Amino acid sequence: MPPDSPSVANSADGATPSPTYGWTGAADDSGALLSVDAVQKYLNRSRASVYRYANTDPDTLNPPYNKTKLNPEVRRDKDDPLEFRPQEVRRFAEEVLGLHPTIQVQPPEETLTHDLMRQVLQELRAIRQLLEERGVGGKE
């Protein structure tokens, strides 16, 4: 999980924040559908709760849109797994469950590349200082 992934905290029931993998940004625009397991993590709810929230009907393959339910994507067969759009999960969490995402930003992890770039910058600064002291390339 990227270090700057947002989390959802449910202040109503005191649940601890759970990682969310698509509340904001590019994940919403990617068109990737979420499995029941991913929705479970987003909402910090049990798998059974996600199935209770889902707009499904044993007699109808694709029931009409219901604004009080979590609406899955259209399925071709009753045995197809339920999948959800990130935007729909966010809508359901905010409008129906009353959850509001809490974004937690953490500094990026230090890598070898960061360290090398910092060393290169120090070298360039030292070269510039040396050139300015000698009068080469200085301000005119």
C-alpha positions in Angstrom: 0.0 0.0 0.0 1.4 3.4 -0.8 2.4 5.5 2.2 0.0 8.3 1.4 -3.1 6.2 1.1 -6.1 7.7 2.8 -8.0 6.0 5.7 -11.6 6.0 6.8 -12.4 6.4 10.4 -15.8 5.8 11.7 -16.2 8.1 14.7 -19.7 6.9 15.3 -18.7 3.4 16.5 -15.1 4.1 17.5 -13.7 1.7 14.8 -10.1 2.1 14.0 -9.2 3.5 10.7 -8.7 1.0 7.9 -6.6 1.5 4.8 -8.5 2.6 1.8 -7.2 1.9 -1.7 -9.2 4.2 -3.9 -11.1 6.9 -2.1 -9.4 9.6 -4.0 -7.2 10.4 -7.0 -6.2 8.1 -9.9 -7.8 5.0 -8.5 -11.2 6.5 -8.9 -10.5 7.3 -12.6 -8.8 4.0 -13.4 -12.1 2.1 -13.9 -10.8 -0.7 -11.7 -13.7 -2.5 -10.0 -13.4 -3.5 -6.3 -14.1 -7.0 -4.9 -16.2 -7.6 -1.8 -13.0 -8.1 0.1 -11.7 -4.7 -0.9 -15.0 -3.0 0.0 -14.9 -4.8 3.3 -11.5 -3.2 4.1 -12.7 0.2 2.8 -15.7 0.3 5.0 -14.1 -1.5 8.0 -17.1 -3.8 8.1 -17.5 -7.6 8.0 -18.0 -9.5 4.8 -21.5 -10.3 5.8 -22.3 -6.6 6.3 -21.1 -5.8 2.8 -23.4 -8.5 1.4 -26.3 -7.0 3.5 -25.5 -3.5 2.2 -25.3 -4.7 -1.4 -28.3 -4.1 -3.7 -29.0 -7.7 -4.7 -32.0 -9.9 -5.0 -32.1 -13.7 -5.4 -34.9 -13.4 -8.0 -33.5 -10.5 -10.1 -30.0 -10.6 -11.6 -29.5 -6.8 -11.7 -32.1 -5.0 -9.5 -32.7 -1.3 -10.2 -30.5 1.4 -8.6 -31.3 1.9 -5.0 -29.7 5.0 -3.3 -29.9 3.4 0.1 -27.9 0.3 -0.9 -24.4 -0.4 -2.2 -25.0 -0.9 -5.9 -22.8 -3.5 -7.6 -21.8 -3.4 -11.3 -24.1 -5.2 -13.8 -23.6 -8.9 -13.8 -24.2 -11.3 -16.8 -24.7 -14.4 -14.6 -25.9 -14.9 -11.1 -22.7 -16.8 -10.3 -20.5 -13.8 -11.3 -18.8 -12.2 -8.2 -20.1 -8.9 -7.0 -17.9 -6.0 -8.0 -18.2 -2.3 -7.2 -17.0 1.0 -8.6 -14.8 3.0 -6.1 -17.1 6.0 -6.6 -20.2 4.0 -5.6 -18.4 2.7 -2.5 -17.4 6.2 -1.5 -21.0 7.5 -2.2 -22.4 4.7 0.0 -19.9 5.3 2.8 -20.6 9.0 2.9 -24.3 9.3 2.2 -25.7 6.1 3.8 -23.2 5.1 6.5 -22.2 8.7 7.3 -18.4 7.9 7.1 -16.1 10.7 6.1 -12.7 9.8 4.9 -9.7 11.0 7.0 -6.7 11.5 4.8 -3.4 10.7 6.5 -0.3 11.8 4.6 3.0 10.3 5.6 6.4 11.4 4.2 7.7 9.2 1.4 10.0 6.4 2.3 13.7 7.2 2.0 15.3 5.3 -0.9 18.8 4.9 -2.3 17.7 7.2 -5.1 16.8 10.0 -2.7 20.2 9.6 -1.0 22.1 9.7 -4.3 20.2 12.7 -5.5 21.0 14.5 -2.2 24.7 13.7 -2.7 24.6 15.0 -6.3 23.0 18.2 -5.1 25.7 18.7 -2.5 28.4 18.1 -5.1 26.8 20.6 -7.5 26.5 23.2 -4.8 30.2 22.7 -3.9 31.2 23.1 -7.5 29.1 26.3 -7.9 30.6 27.8 -4.7 34.1 27.0 -6.0 33.4 28.6 -9.4 31.9 31.7 -7.8 35.0 32.1 -5.5 37.3 31.9 -8.6 35.1 34.4 -10.5 34.1 31.9 -13.2 30.5 31.9 -14.1 29.7 34.5 -11.4 27.1 37.1 -11.7 28.1 40.1 -13.9 
